[in-house]
């Protein structure tokens, strides 16, 4: 009967050693895969998330500035059109002719 428990002890020792070897192999495979993925990412010239967020924020600020400038330009163009239409109206043209004839 002493042979049987020793057999199971040896079997448990071998299984434990195999499991630790598999765990070590797993870690090694993960490290190799991580290295390959990092290398592939470097080759693809991808950007990091924080860099993308910073550029997105800059683009949003630039877009807001452009929209504000376009709004201001439209306002100024409308004011210019109003001023030009007052200068070219028939009443002001008659006044202008009258002043030049009197002068």
C-alpha positions as CSV (number, residue, x, y, z in Angstrom):
1,X,0.0,0.0,0.0
2,X,2.9,2.3,0.4
3,X,3.7,2.1,-3.3
4,X,0.3,3.6,-4.3
5,X,0.5,6.8,-2.2
6,X,4.1,7.4,-3.4
7,X,2.8,7.0,-7.0
8,X,0.2,9.6,-6.4
9,X,2.7,11.9,-4.7
10,X,5.0,11.6,-7.7
11,X,2.1,12.2,-10.1
12,X,1.1,15.3,-8.1
13,X,4.7,16.5,-8.2
14,X,4.9,16.0,-12.0
15,X,1.5,17.7,-12.5
16,X,2.6,20.6,-10.4
17,X,5.8,21.0,-12.3
18,X,4.0,20.8,-15.6
19,X,1.5,23.5,-14.5
20,X,4.3,25.8,-13.4
21,X,6.1,25.2,-16.7
22,X,2.9,26.0,-18.6
23,X,2.4,29.2,-16.5
24,X,6.0,30.2,-17.4
25,X,5.4,29.3,-21.0
26,X,2.2,31.4,-21.0
27,X,4.0,34.4,-19.6
28,X,6.7,34.0,-22.2
29,X,4.1,33.8,-25.0
30,X,2.3,36.9,-23.7
31,X,5.6,38.8,-23.6
32,X,6.4,37.8,-27.2
33,X,2.9,38.7,-28.5
34,X,3.1,42.0,-26.6
35,X,6.5,42.7,-28.3
36,X,5.1,41.9,-31.7
37,X,2.0,44.1,-31.2
38,X,4.2,47.0,-30.0
39,X,6.5,46.5,-33.0
40,X,3.5,46.5,-35.4
41,X,2.0,49.6,-33.9
42,X,5.4,51.4,-34.2
43,X,5.6,50.3,-37.9
44,X,2.1,51.5,-38.6
45,X,2.9,54.9,-37.1
46,X,-0.2,55.1,-35.0
47,X,-0.9,57.8,-32.5
48,X,-1.6,57.4,-28.8
49,X,-5.1,58.2,-27.4
50,X,-3.9,61.3,-25.5
51,X,-2.3,62.8,-28.6
52,X,-5.5,62.1,-30.5
53,X,-7.6,63.8,-27.8
54,X,-5.2,66.9,-27.8
55,X,-5.5,67.2,-31.6
56,X,-9.3,66.8,-31.5
57,X,-9.5,69.6,-28.9
58,X,-7.3,71.9,-31.1
59,X,-9.5,71.1,-34.1
60,X,-12.7,71.9,-32.1
61,X,-11.2,75.2,-31.0
62,X,-10.1,76.1,-34.5
63,X,-13.6,75.2,-35.8
64,X,-15.2,77.4,-33.2
65,X,-12.9,80.2,-34.1
66,X,-13.6,79.8,-37.8
67,X,-17.4,79.8,-37.2
68,X,-17.0,83.0,-35.1
69,X,-15.0,84.6,-37.8
70,X,-17.5,83.6,-40.5
71,X,-20.3,85.1,-38.4
72,X,-18.4,88.3,-37.9
73,X,-17.6,88.5,-41.6
74,X,-21.3,88.0,-42.5
75,X,-22.3,90.8,-40.1
76,X,-19.7,93.1,-41.6
77,X,-20.8,92.3,-45.1
78,X,-24.4,93.0,-44.2
79,X,-23.4,96.4,-42.7
80,X,-21.3,97.2,-45.7
81,X,-24.2,96.4,-48.0
82,X,-26.5,98.6,-46.0
83,X,-24.0,101.5,-46.1
84,X,-23.5,101.0,-49.9
85,X,-27.3,100.9,-50.5
86,X,-27.8,104.1,-48.6
87,X,-25.1,105.8,-50.6
88,X,-26.5,104.6,-53.9
89,X,-30.2,105.3,-53.1
90,X,-32.0,107.8,-55.4
91,X,-32.6,110.3,-52.7
92,X,-29.0,110.6,-51.8
93,X,-28.0,110.7,-55.4
94,X,-30.4,113.7,-55.9
95,X,-28.9,115.3,-52.9
96,X,-25.5,114.7,-54.2
97,X,-26.3,116.2,-57.6
98,X,-28.0,119.2,-56.0
99,X,-24.9,119.9,-53.8
100,X,-22.6,119.7,-56.7
101,X,-24.7,122.1,-58.8
102,X,-24.9,124.6,-56.0
103,X,-21.2,124.4,-55.3
